[in-house]
Amino acid sequence: MNDAKKLGIKDELKKFIINNYLLGAKNAKISDDDSFLEEGIIDSIGVIELTNHIQRTCGIKIHVAEIVPQNFDTLNNLEKYINRKLHSK
Amino acid sequence: MTDSLHGMIQRSAKRSPRAIALVEAGAPSRAFTYSEFGALVDAFARDLIKRGLRKAERVGILARNSIEWAAFYLAVSKAGGISVPLNYTLQVSDLAEEARDCGIAALYSDKSLSKKAHKLAGRVSSIRFVVNCAPEADSHKGVKFPKVKEGDPASIIYTAGTTRKPLGVVLTHKNLLSNSRAVSEYSGLSRRDRTCCVLPFYYIYGLSLLLSNLSAGASVIIDNRFMYPNLIADGIKRYRATGFAGVPSHYAILLYRTALRKKKLPDLRYFMQAGDAMPPRLILTLAKAFPRKKIYLMYGQTEAGPRISYLSPDKVRDKPDSVGSAIPGAKVRVVDESGDDCGLKRAGEILVASSGVMKGYWNNPVETKKAVKGGWLHTGDIAFRDGEGDLFIVGREKNFLKVAGRRISPLEIERIAEDDPSVLEAACVGAKDKLSGQKTKLFVSPVPGKKIDANRMMKACKEKLPPYMVPSKIVIMESLPKSSLGKINRKELESI
């Protein structure tokens, strides 16, 4: 979780999403409340890659039933969800 | 009687006005009856005429699946135009190439793609106006609609050519309607059906699903939430879907990443599979998980409108690697290089003749002549037939590789990888090689929770394949990259 620690969870995820799904475009922007679903930022495969990435970098186990918009659909939701998981470890 | 896409919807609206035509899954969900949907089609069509759309002008649709997408598509037909469903995941420069190729005169977009649509309109001088929202239901009453004949072009679908420049496939009203009705016939679609559609409508498979369900008076459940596959699995149950249609990666995700297998789905009647070769073991896993559901394995091509063949569901468990025989009303041949019919189990090119076969490629008589000869569409795909006349595809034209002067089908190599129970998906692509010009590289992803033994797989390849076909490298990935249609993105793999 080196990058996650250095940058903070949200910024690290933002970096991962921009590099992987917005092709690292220079002017790529993603706001903390942008819906990945509505904006078409991440597709079905992307969400699985993102899940694996979070599991690896944050050391948490994500159950498939938890991959829902309430937990995953914006950077803010993701940060809250990961923090909840980290605290309950 | 002259048949047209909008005529088909008018008939369904007249027959069962209160039946549900389309549902948008989500929170909140939306639903339109056939009567409401027909009124929306009319409103869009009147608006197009009022804005000055002329007969046979091309109209682009740059939007995600929605009730409005479907209504606007049929409205273009009613207004006498030719719709051009566009792949919204493409870059503006690629979209502009397609828009210029067929001279798009007007464009429809939804809110989330409005910026992209206006950028596109700014780059393509033929685009006169952009429609962003649905007009008032009773606006512009009294507008006169042009007469549309069944042989008139209804849609231009750009094929995602992997090695050549995109080509615009021109499909007439007759092409699309006859093909949709054949699908309805063999899958037994009726007014009682509700089909869950996760495929984009700009993709011919998604469009065919939309039209075949509407022509049968069935309901289409639009679910754009595949990013959260569990919501799709829940949605199938919640909306009491009677059918689900997908490409292989949809099934791999639903079976291995969601609780779909554990769900009791009493309303679900069938699964449809097309778009790419599905690993036989994945088909058998689906069949085992849902022993009482029908599975339709289908084969097609945009140029054929699109469906060419399907395997009868009662044969799926015995022949999961077959795509069956010709759909109702179509004729299929397998021919050798001199054009003679191949005997049993001898591989040759698949040709198809049906009322679904395209009028041609837009503005491209040279390519049209190469593809359609004497009423037969030359698919470029290679298959053989068994004693029951069922087709087994051994290679697809666009995927063939040339290695050491020999033409090889990656499918043969992929099937060996897929025999390994730890493999979920496999794709073999070409990689540049100084000696042989091109060598093969095999990419595989594991079934969740399993580990792939690359050495064991390489050994199996060496045992079963001639030396020139043995992959030079096996690369294990968590999951294989996919295109916006859910198909394995071979171009991306080539660049790795």
Interface residues (C-beta under 8 A of the other chain):
Chain A: F36 L37 E38 E39 G40 I42 D43 S44 I45 G46 V47 I48 E49 N52 V64 A65 I67 V68 P69 F72
Chain B: R64 Y88 T89 S112 N224 R225 F226 M227 Y228 P229 N230 L231 S249 H250 I253 R257 T258 A259 E478 S479 P481 K482 S484 G486
